[in-house]
Amino acid sequence: MKSNFENLAKRIIKFRDDRNWKQFHNPKDMAISLVLESTEFLEHFQWKNNEEIEAHLKNKKKDIADELADVLYWVLLIANDLDIDLRQALDSKMIKNEIKYPVHKAKGNHLKYTELENK
């Protein structure tokens, strides 16, 4: 059975390829697109206090979901084009994170791992 990443990536690749857009997709421009979509997501929270964010999340959840979907679109497309297995990459990164942020030092703490070393 294929992973969800693979199924989503196939759909995205078909969408792109049916439109002959691959010719415009180099790593630099795709990275820029990923950042641009991420900032569109971020705009939903800019200049809002916690109360305003809560209200915005209730009123604009579909718009926020659309922006996250755009981010995921580019992540999956970039991973495909750069031949990166996202499931393997995430597993590997989580192992690194678990080492950098051991529970006994990081639980309930927002410090960066370099600052946790002294704890």
C-alpha positions as CSV (number, residue, x, y, z in Angstrom):
1,M,0.0,0.0,0.0
2,K,1.3,3.4,-1.0
3,S,1.9,6.1,1.7
4,N,-0.3,9.1,1.8
5,F,2.7,11.2,0.7
6,E,3.1,9.1,-2.4
7,N,-0.6,9.3,-3.3
8,L,-0.7,13.0,-2.8
9,A,2.5,13.5,-4.7
10,K,1.2,11.5,-7.7
11,R,-1.9,13.7,-7.8
12,I,0.2,16.9,-7.6
13,I,2.6,15.7,-10.2
14,K,-0.2,14.8,-12.6
15,F,-1.8,18.2,-12.0
16,R,1.5,19.9,-12.9
17,D,2.4,17.7,-15.8
18,D,-1.1,17.9,-17.4
19,R,-0.4,21.6,-17.6
20,N,3.2,21.3,-18.8
21,W,4.5,23.4,-15.9
22,K,7.5,21.3,-15.1
23,Q,9.5,23.4,-17.5
24,F,9.1,26.3,-15.0
25,H,10.1,24.3,-12.0
26,N,13.7,24.4,-10.9
27,P,14.8,24.0,-7.3
28,K,15.3,27.7,-6.7
29,D,11.9,28.8,-8.1
30,M,10.1,26.0,-6.3
31,A,11.8,27.0,-3.0
32,I,10.7,30.6,-3.6
33,S,7.2,29.4,-4.2
34,L,7.3,27.3,-0.9
35,V,8.3,30.4,1.0
36,L,5.7,32.6,-0.6
37,E,3.0,30.2,0.2
38,S,4.3,29.9,3.8
39,T,4.1,33.7,4.1
40,E,0.5,33.6,2.9
41,F,-0.2,31.2,5.7
42,L,1.7,33.4,8.2
43,E,-0.3,36.5,7.1
44,H,-3.4,35.0,8.8
45,F,-1.7,35.5,12.2
46,Q,0.3,38.7,11.6
47,W,-0.6,41.6,13.9
48,K,-3.2,39.7,15.8
49,N,-3.2,39.1,19.6
50,N,-4.3,35.8,21.1
51,E,-8.0,36.7,21.1
52,E,-8.0,37.9,17.6
53,I,-6.2,34.7,16.5
54,E,-8.8,32.5,18.2
55,A,-11.6,34.4,16.4
56,H,-9.7,34.3,13.1
57,L,-9.2,30.6,13.3
58,K,-12.9,30.1,13.8
59,N,-13.9,32.5,11.0
60,K,-11.2,31.7,8.4
61,K,-10.4,28.1,9.0
62,K,-11.0,27.1,5.4
63,D,-8.7,29.9,4.1
64,I,-6.0,28.8,6.5
65,A,-6.4,25.2,5.4
66,D,-6.1,26.3,1.8
67,E,-2.8,28.0,2.6
68,L,-1.4,25.0,4.4
69,A,-2.5,22.8,1.5
70,D,-0.5,25.2,-0.8
71,V,2.6,24.7,1.4
72,L,2.2,21.0,1.3
73,Y,1.8,21.1,-2.5
74,W,5.2,22.6,-2.8
75,V,6.8,20.4,-0.2
76,L,5.6,17.3,-2.0
77,L,6.5,18.5,-5.4
78,I,10.0,19.6,-4.3
79,A,10.6,16.3,-2.6
80,N,9.6,14.4,-5.7
81,D,11.7,16.5,-8.0
82,L,14.8,16.2,-5.8
83,D,14.2,12.5,-5.2
84,I,13.7,12.9,-1.4
85,D,11.8,10.2,0.4
86,L,9.8,12.4,2.8
87,R,8.8,9.6,5.1
88,Q,12.5,8.5,5.5
89,A,13.6,12.1,5.8
90,L,11.1,12.8,8.6
91,D,12.0,9.6,10.4
92,S,15.6,10.5,10.3
93,K,15.0,14.1,11.4
94,M,12.8,12.9,14.3
95,I,15.6,10.7,15.5
96,K,18.0,13.7,15.5
97,N,15.4,15.8,17.3
98,E,14.8,13.2,19.9
99,I,18.6,13.2,20.6
100,K,18.8,17.0,20.6
101,Y,15.7,17.4,22.8
102,P,15.6,14.6,25.4
103,V,12.4,14.6,27.3
104,H,14.1,15.0,30.7
105,K,15.6,18.3,29.5
106,A,13.1,19.6,27.1
107,K,9.7,18.8,28.6
108,G,7.8,22.0,29.2
109,N,10.8,24.1,28.0
110,H,11.1,26.3,24.9
111,L,14.9,26.6,24.9
112,K,16.9,25.7,21.8
113,Y,18.8,22.4,22.1
114,T,22.1,24.3,22.3
115,E,20.8,26.0,25.5
116,L,19.5,22.8,26.9
117,E,23.0,21.3,27.2
118,N,23.6,23.2,30.4
119,K,20.4,21.9,32.1
